[in-house]
Amino acid sequence: MNKTFAFLLAPIFFFCSCSEKEPEAPSESSIHAIRLSIMPHEEDVETKTTYDYDNRIFLWSEGDAVGIVSAAGSQLKFTIEPKDYGQAHADFDGRGFALVAGSNYYSYSPFVADYDLNPHALPVHYDGQVQTGDNSYTHLGGYAYKVAMGTSPIGAQLNFAYAHVGSPHRYAIPVLPGDFSRMTLTIPTDKYILEGTLDLLASTETEQRVITPTVLDNQFSVELEETHIASVGDLQCWAMVPPANLVGDVIHVQLRCSDGSEYLAAIAGRDGPANTRRFYYAACSVYPALSVINSEGGAIQVKVVKRDADLDMNVTPGNDWITAVESSTEGVVTTYNFNVSANSGAEREGAIVFTETVSGLSNTVTVRQNKAGSIIGIGGWNSDNHSGQAQ
């Protein structure tokens, strides 16, 4: 993958961990209670469905913990208690933690157990995501970075309303029955932040959610485990994506099957700022299947799986040695058959372009043959557009 590395030099802060004390009698200068509230992501107004907030994705659960940091740099850990599992709010008795009313405090989650943690460079990363099962989003919790600022008047409750840094994205891709192992998103330039840092002590809540990138890439992948589709329909993949403005970009989606074959899909990019949710729907997917091809020629079959059976497509072989023969449609699946002419012995590469007439989005199936006439590769539009070299 193309990776752009930026090196960040930051001062080192030392944090002391405070152990819990017995609750003390309240005083006018101490904080008596603490409330930790997860705020919902902003609604995706462009989506075809309305998200049900009664079934929100992110609630406090077992193992969750937050860090509360003072302006001076000391850190306290608060572990969510069983009474607050499954809730959007968690409440603590604030006495005994030496938190001073009227002071500024900052909080984040998930907690980072590092005594040398620099609050001006809180680490975040978005690579390594693994989804288990179709339409499962349980893996997003480990990447659901949340930050908040809290202040309290004298003798009052200290409140933190956590805003999300990343954006949960759901990608719905129409496919045939099968087993799937990976989803890869590719855009023209390095806009996906795979690793970066947050300034927890920033001046505003908006600035708190701005990631300083340390690793950028033009590809973003989610591994798929135990992901099976039993009938023609949508494969739904979830990813926690860092903030990125993809307006004007085409997101090319590759779905890797367990047998090594791939589906291709194209989606128009959108803006995805922090604390938002995005649902993407591909109008179709292109599935290249290879028949027998040798020096004497052969045939290629490509299936297009549509969301709407009436979707109009333009199909263009990009060379003179691959020619369209016929097509047939059954429900939302159109099968295209192509002839491949005999190979005189030269290496050659061809392409078949599938374009959605209305949107103009396209997917390209690339075909390569060596001098002996045998196929050495058949695949997606970006087989050569992601060289693995740093830009």
Backbone torsions as a table, in degrees:
resi	resn	phi	psi	omega
1	MET	NA	148.8	174.6
2	ASN	-72.0	121.0	178.7
3	LYS	-125.4	132.1	176.2
4	THR	-108.9	121.7	-177.2
5	PHE	-104.3	134.3	173.7
6	ALA	-120.3	138.1	-177.3
7	PHE	-103.4	128.7	-173.7
8	LEU	-113.4	122.8	174.8
9	LEU	-103.6	126.4	-177.8
10	ALA	-140.6	150.9	177.3
11	PRO	-67.3	151.4	-179.7
12	ILE	-93.7	128.9	177.1
13	PHE	-109.8	142.7	176.9
14	PHE	-104.1	132.0	-179.6
15	PHE	-112.6	136.9	173.4
16	CYS	-105.1	140.4	179.6
17	SER	-95.2	130.8	-178.6
18	CYS	-100.0	129.4	177.7
19	SER	-81.0	155.4	-178.7
20	GLU	-67.8	143.8	178.7
21	LYS	-118.7	165.3	174.1
22	GLU	-66.8	140.6	180.0
23	PRO	-56.6	137.5	179.7
24	GLU	-104.8	163.2	176.7
25	ALA	-62.3	136.9	-177.4
26	PRO	-66.0	147.0	174.8
27	SER	-129.8	167.6	-176.4
28	GLU	-66.4	-22.2	-176.3
29	SER	-98.8	-0.9	-177.6
30	SER	-105.8	156.0	177.0
31	ILE	-89.9	129.0	-173.1
32	HIS	-95.4	-20.4	-176.7
33	ALA	-151.8	153.1	179.2
34	ILE	-132.1	132.6	175.4
35	ARG	-123.1	129.6	178.3
36	LEU	-111.9	115.1	-174.2
37	SER	-120.7	128.4	174.5
38	ILE	-89.5	122.7	178.8
39	MET	-89.3	147.0	179.2
40	PRO	-70.6	154.1	171.1
41	HIS	-66.2	153.8	175.6
42	GLU	-64.6	142.3	-177.7
43	GLU	-65.3	145.2	175.6
44	ASP	-86.8	99.1	-173.6
45	VAL	-71.4	-15.7	-178.1
46	GLU	-93.4	-5.4	-175.3
47	THR	-72.3	159.0	179.5
48	LYS	-82.4	-13.0	179.8
49	THR	-126.8	156.9	178.3
50	THR	-97.4	126.4	-178.9
51	TYR	-71.8	136.0	-178.4
52	ASP	-89.9	107.9	-177.2
53	TYR	-71.1	-14.7	174.5
54	ASP	-70.1	-16.8	177.3
55	ASN	-120.0	45.5	-176.7
56	ARG	-59.5	153.2	-175.2
57	ILE	-72.7	-45.4	-168.2
58	PHE	-106.3	113.1	173.6
59	LEU	-131.5	158.1	177.8
60	TRP	-64.5	138.6	-179.1
61	SER	-142.1	173.6	-178.4
62	GLU	-57.9	132.8	179.9
63	GLY	94.3	-12.4	179.1
64	ASP	-69.7	143.3	176.0
65	ALA	-150.5	151.0	178.8
66	VAL	-124.2	157.9	172.1
67	GLY	-110.2	136.1	174.0
68	ILE	-114.8	125.1	-173.0
69	VAL	-120.1	134.9	176.7
70	SER	-85.2	166.0	177.9
71	ALA	-62.3	-24.3	178.7
72	ALA	-79.2	-15.2	174.9
73	GLY	109.5	-4.0	178.9
74	SER	-78.9	150.0	-173.4
75	GLN	-124.2	139.3	173.2
76	LEU	-119.8	143.5	176.6
77	LYS	-104.6	132.0	175.1
78	PHE	-121.4	117.7	179.0
79	THR	-94.4	129.1	-177.9
80	ILE	-62.4	134.4	-176.4
81	GLU	-91.5	156.7	-177.6
82	PRO	-54.0	-32.9	-178.2
83	LYS	-62.3	-20.2	-176.5
84	ASP	-107.2	3.9	176.4
85	TYR	-61.5	137.5	178.7
86	GLY	78.7	10.9	-178.7
87	GLN	-116.0	159.3	175.3
88	ALA	-89.2	-8.2	179.7
89	HIS	-125.1	145.6	173.9
90	ALA	-132.5	132.2	-175.3
91	ASP	-117.3	139.4	179.0
92	PHE	-131.0	151.4	168.6
93	ASP	-76.8	119.0	-174.9
94	GLY	-83.7	-6.8	-177.8
95	ARG	-72.9	146.5	176.9
96	GLY	90.3	1.8	-179.7
97	PHE	-108.4	5.5	177.0
98	ALA	59.8	28.5	174.2
99	LEU	-83.3	130.5	-172.0
100	VAL	-101.9	126.3	178.2
101	ALA	-61.0	143.1	179.7
102	GLY	86.6	-6.9	179.4
103	SER	-92.0	163.5	178.2
104	ASN	-92.0	133.3	176.2
105	TYR	-132.1	153.8	-176.2
106	TYR	-131.1	145.8	-177.4
107	SER	-140.5	156.2	-179.2
108	TYR	-151.2	162.0	175.8
109	SER	-155.4	144.9	0.5
110	PRO	-69.8	155.0	-177.8
111	PHE	-69.3	141.3	177.2
112	VAL	-110.4	114.5	-178.2
113	ALA	-84.3	78.0	-178.7
114	ASP	-142.8	113.0	-178.5
115	TYR	-66.9	-21.3	179.0
116	ASP	-98.7	16.6	-178.7
117	LEU	-59.4	132.6	177.6
118	ASN	-96.4	113.5	-177.5
119	PRO	-66.4	-15.2	174.8
120	HIS	-85.6	-4.4	-178.8
121	ALA	-145.6	61.4	178.6
122	LEU	-71.6	121.4	-173.4
123	PRO	-75.3	140.9	172.7
124	VAL	-136.5	151.4	174.3
125	HIS	-150.0	152.2	-175.7
126	TYR	-126.1	4.2	177.8
127	ASP	-87.0	165.6	177.0
128	GLY	82.9	16.9	-178.5
129	GLN	-75.1	137.3	-178.5
130	VAL	-131.2	119.9	177.1
131	GLN	-100.0	133.0	178.5
132	THR	-111.6	109.8	-179.7
133	GLY	91.4	154.2	179.0
134	ASP	-67.2	139.2	175.3
135	ASN	57.5	34.9	177.7
136	SER	-102.9	134.3	179.6
137	TYR	-122.6	16.1	-178.1
138	THR	-65.1	-24.6	-179.2
139	HIS	-72.9	-14.4	-175.6
140	LEU	-69.6	-24.2	-175.1
141	GLY	-57.4	-35.8	-179.4
142	GLY	-70.9	-11.8	179.8
143	TYR	-117.2	11.0	-176.9
144	ALA	-87.8	69.8	-179.9
145	TYR	-67.5	133.2	-177.2
146	LYS	-133.7	141.2	178.7
147	VAL	-135.6	156.1	-178.9
148	ALA	-159.2	155.0	170.3
149	MET	-112.5	145.2	179.1
150	GLY	-140.0	136.8	173.4
151	THR	-132.2	159.7	-177.9
152	SER	-145.1	132.9	171.0
153	PRO	-70.8	172.2	-177.0
154	ILE	-58.3	129.4	174.6
155	GLY	71.5	13.1	-174.4
156	ALA	-106.9	-178.4	179.2
157	GLN	-82.9	138.8	175.1
158	LEU	-89.8	120.2	-174.8
159	ASN	-113.0	135.8	172.5
160	PHE	-123.2	122.7	176.0
161	ALA	-110.4	103.3	-171.6
162	TYR	-78.7	125.5	171.8
163	ALA	-100.1	145.4	-177.7
164	HIS	-81.3	144.5	177.2
165	VAL	-85.4	-46.2	-177.4
166	GLY	-91.7	-176.8	-176.1
167	SER	-130.8	117.0	175.0
168	PRO	-69.5	126.2	178.6
169	HIS	-116.5	135.0	172.1
170	ARG	-113.7	128.5	-179.8
171	TYR	-113.1	117.5	179.6
172	ALA	-105.9	114.9	-175.9
173	ILE	-120.2	121.7	178.1
174	PRO	-69.4	130.8	-176.6
175	VAL	-141.9	168.9	171.2
176	LEU	-85.8	167.0	176.6
177	PRO	-58.5	142.1	179.2
178	GLY	166.6	-177.2	178.4
179	ASP	-114.0	141.3	-171.7
180	PHE	-127.3	147.7	-173.7
181	SER	-124.8	-17.2	-179.0
182	ARG	-162.9	144.5	168.0
183	MET	-116.9	129.0	177.5
184	THR	-123.7	129.0	176.4
185	LEU	-103.6	134.4	179.2
186	THR	-131.0	132.3	176.5
187	ILE	-123.9	167.1	-173.3
188	PRO	-65.5	-34.5	-174.3
189	THR	-128.7	168.4	-177.7
190	ASP	-75.9	94.5	178.0
191	LYS	-121.2	-13.5	179.5
192	TYR	-81.5	121.8	177.1
193	ILE	-86.5	110.4	177.3
194	LEU	-86.6	-32.9	176.8
195	GLU	-142.6	149.2	179.0
196	GLY	-175.2	-169.3	-179.3
197	THR	-137.0	155.6	175.5
198	LEU	-116.6	146.6	173.0
199	ASP	-96.8	95.8	-176.6
200	LEU	-63.1	-30.4	-177.1
201	LEU	-94.0	23.9	178.5
202	ALA	-61.5	163.0	-173.9
203	SER	-72.5	-30.9	-177.4
204	THR	-129.9	162.1	178.2
205	GLU	-65.2	-34.2	177.4
206	THR	-64.0	-43.6	179.3
207	GLU	-67.0	-29.6	177.3
208	GLN	-58.2	-33.2	-173.3
209	ARG	-92.1	5.1	179.4
210	VAL	-86.4	121.7	-179.7
211	ILE	-89.2	128.9	169.2
212	THR	-87.5	111.7	-173.0
213	PRO	-73.3	141.7	170.4
214	THR	-115.2	-24.9	173.8
215	VAL	-135.6	120.7	177.8
216	LEU	-115.8	153.3	179.5
217	ASP	-153.7	160.6	174.7
218	ASN	-98.1	4.5	175.6
219	GLN	-126.0	148.8	179.5
220	PHE	-140.2	125.0	-173.6
221	SER	-123.1	149.0	171.9
222	VAL	-130.0	123.0	175.8
223	GLU	-75.0	144.6	-179.3
224	LEU	-117.9	127.0	177.8
225	GLU	-122.3	140.9	178.4
226	GLU	51.8	40.2	-177.1
227	THR	-107.2	104.3	-175.8
228	HIS	-123.4	136.1	174.1
229	ILE	-112.7	121.9	-171.8
230	ALA	-87.4	-22.7	-178.7
231	SER	-146.6	168.0	-179.4
232	VAL	-59.9	127.4	-178.2
233	GLY	167.7	-167.3	-175.1
234	ASP	-81.1	133.4	161.5
235	LEU	-91.8	126.1	-175.6
236	GLN	-112.0	114.0	-178.9
237	CYS	-110.6	137.6	179.1
238	TRP	-113.0	142.1	176.0
239	ALA	-144.2	140.8	169.9
240	MET	-90.4	111.3	-171.7
241	VAL	-108.3	134.4	177.3
242	PRO	-66.7	158.4	-179.8
243	PRO	-55.2	133.3	178.7
244	ALA	-161.1	139.0	175.5
245	ASN	-97.2	107.3	-177.5
246	LEU	-107.7	17.5	176.8
247	VAL	-59.9	129.0	-178.7
248	GLY	91.4	-11.9	177.9
249	ASP	-93.9	152.0	170.0
250	VAL	-102.9	126.1	175.6
251	ILE	-90.8	114.4	176.3
252	HIS	-94.3	124.7	-176.7
253	VAL	-105.7	129.9	171.3
254	GLN	-116.0	124.5	175.0
255	LEU	-106.8	114.8	179.4
256	ARG	-87.8	128.5	176.4
257	CYS	-86.4	162.1	-179.4
258	SER	-64.0	-23.9	179.1
259	ASP	-89.1	4.3	177.6
260	GLY	95.4	-12.8	176.8
261	SER	-74.5	169.1	-174.3
262	GLU	-139.2	146.6	166.7
263	TYR	-101.2	147.2	177.5
264	LEU	-120.3	140.7	176.3
265	ALA	-147.8	154.8	179.6
266	ALA	-128.4	135.0	-177.7
267	ILE	-135.1	139.4	176.4
268	ALA	-72.0	130.1	-179.9
269	GLY	-71.9	156.6	179.2
270	ARG	-136.0	170.3	174.8
271	ASP	-74.2	138.1	179.7
272	GLY	-134.8	69.9	-179.6
273	PRO	-68.9	172.4	179.3
274	ALA	-59.0	150.6	174.1
275	ASN	63.9	32.7	176.4
276	THR	-123.6	172.1	178.4
277	ARG	-130.9	139.7	-179.1
278	ARG	-132.5	133.3	174.2
279	PHE	-114.1	124.3	-179.7
280	TYR	-112.5	136.7	178.9
281	TYR	-125.2	116.7	174.8
282	ALA	-78.4	136.2	179.1
283	ALA	-70.7	-26.9	179.7
284	CYS	-163.1	168.5	170.1
285	SER	-130.7	153.2	-179.2
286	VAL	-115.0	126.5	-175.5
287	TYR	-122.0	100.4	179.7
288	PRO	-79.1	127.1	176.3
289	ALA	-119.3	132.4	-173.9
290	LEU	-98.6	126.2	173.4
291	SER	-94.5	-167.6	-177.5
292	VAL	-71.5	125.0	175.7
293	ILE	-136.4	132.2	175.3
294	ASN	-144.7	-164.8	-176.2
295	SER	-63.8	-19.2	179.6
296	GLU	-92.0	3.9	179.5
297	GLY	104.6	-164.8	-178.6
298	GLY	163.8	-151.8	-175.6
299	ALA	-145.3	150.6	175.3
300	ILE	-124.0	138.7	176.3
301	GLN	-120.9	132.2	178.9
302	VAL	-128.7	131.2	177.7
303	LYS	-106.8	135.5	175.1
304	VAL	-111.7	119.4	-179.8
305	VAL	-101.0	118.8	-172.9
306	LYS	-105.2	149.8	171.2
307	ARG	-75.5	-37.7	178.6
308	ASP	-120.2	124.7	-177.2
309	ALA	-60.1	-22.5	-178.2
310	ASP	-88.1	3.1	179.2
311	LEU	-58.9	126.9	-177.3
312	ASP	-92.1	133.8	-177.3
313	MET	-126.5	144.3	167.6
314	ASN	-106.4	130.1	-178.6
315	VAL	-119.1	124.1	-174.1
316	THR	-131.9	109.7	169.4
317	PRO	-68.8	129.9	-171.8
318	GLY	-92.6	22.3	179.3
319	ASN	-161.2	174.8	-174.6
320	ASP	-93.9	-1.0	-179.9
321	TRP	-104.6	-0.3	170.1
322	ILE	-120.2	120.1	-177.3
323	THR	-128.9	142.3	179.6
324	ALA	-72.8	139.0	179.1
325	VAL	-108.7	-56.5	-176.9
326	GLU	-161.6	166.4	174.5
327	SER	-142.5	153.6	178.1
328	SER	-143.3	148.4	-176.4
329	THR	-124.7	134.4	174.3
330	GLU	-133.7	107.7	-176.5
331	GLY	65.8	-120.4	-178.4
332	VAL	-100.3	9.2	-177.1
333	VAL	-113.3	122.9	174.6
334	THR	-111.2	129.2	-179.9
335	THR	-105.6	126.2	178.9
336	TYR	-110.9	133.2	177.4
337	ASN	-114.5	137.0	-177.8
338	PHE	-129.2	143.2	173.2
339	ASN	-91.5	142.2	173.7
340	VAL	-115.7	124.4	-176.8
341	SER	-74.9	165.5	179.6
342	ALA	-62.0	149.1	-178.7
343	ASN	-102.0	126.0	-177.8
344	SER	-78.6	-4.6	178.2
345	GLY	122.1	-5.5	179.4
346	ALA	-90.4	150.8	171.3
347	GLU	-70.1	141.4	-179.0
348	ARG	-150.5	156.5	-179.8
349	GLU	-137.3	136.5	179.6
350	GLY	-132.9	172.5	-177.5
351	ALA	-145.2	148.1	172.7
352	ILE	-125.6	121.2	-173.9
353	VAL	-105.1	126.9	177.6
354	PHE	-111.1	116.3	-173.9
355	THR	-121.5	129.4	173.4
356	GLU	-73.6	122.8	-172.0
357	THR	-60.4	-44.1	-174.6
358	VAL	-75.4	-51.5	-175.0
359	SER	-80.3	-25.9	-176.0
360	GLY	81.1	-1.4	178.1
361	LEU	-71.1	142.4	-176.0
362	SER	-139.3	157.4	172.9
363	ASN	-127.8	140.7	-177.7
364	THR	-117.3	124.2	173.7
365	VAL	-93.4	121.7	-178.2
366	THR	-101.1	133.6	-179.8
367	VAL	-123.2	132.2	179.2
368	ARG	-126.6	142.3	173.3
369	GLN	-129.5	145.7	175.1
370	ASN	-93.8	-175.5	-174.6
371	LYS	-65.3	-27.7	-179.4
372	ALA	-77.0	-9.3	177.9
373	GLY	97.7	-8.7	-178.7
374	SER	-85.8	151.3	179.9
375	ILE	-72.6	132.2	175.1
376	ILE	-109.9	-0.4	176.5
377	GLY	177.5	142.4	171.6
378	ILE	-144.4	127.6	-174.7
379	GLY	-172.7	-159.1	-168.0
380	GLY	-84.9	176.5	-174.9
381	TRP	-58.7	-32.3	-171.1
382	ASN	-104.2	28.9	176.6
383	SER	-59.1	-32.7	-179.4
384	ASP	-112.1	-1.4	-174.8
385	ASN	-92.0	6.1	178.1
386	HIS	-138.5	86.7	-167.7
387	SER	-82.9	-12.2	-176.9
388	GLY	85.3	5.4	178.9
389	GLN	-98.2	144.2	178.0
390	ALA	-64.9	140.5	179.8
391	GLN	-81.8	NA	NA
